[in-house]
Amino acid sequence: MGRRILNDALRSIVNAEKRGKASVELQPISNVMRSFLDIMKSRGYIKNYQVYDPQRVGKIEVELQGRVKDCRALTYRQDLRARDIESYTSRILPTRQWGYVVISTPDGILDHETAIEKNVGGQVLGYFH
């Protein structure tokens, strides 16, 4: 259920970007979604996001920047070892210069470059470019 919520939120971001909107509202929210948005923000794919009423169902208002071409969460379980991350990213992403694969590791939720630096593997949550 959690991956489906993340996938719906990421598809909403892509659809809003295609329509040229400045912001999008995501609902319901989860901690994984917040971590995914943190990575997108740190890599410069979204401007900022604001969380409203996190105790209940909550919602997140995301300010878009116009850089996201595709953003998707995997709804199935995909395990990756640290040495297999590079080959996986070359298959999923369009080029080496664009995009990031987000991985849930024992060290937390990381993008693929940080996971390679720390030499940890985990489950693929999704990707964006």
Order of alpha helices (4+ residues) and beta strands (2+ residues): alpha-beta-alpha-beta-beta-beta-beta-alpha-beta-beta-alpha-beta
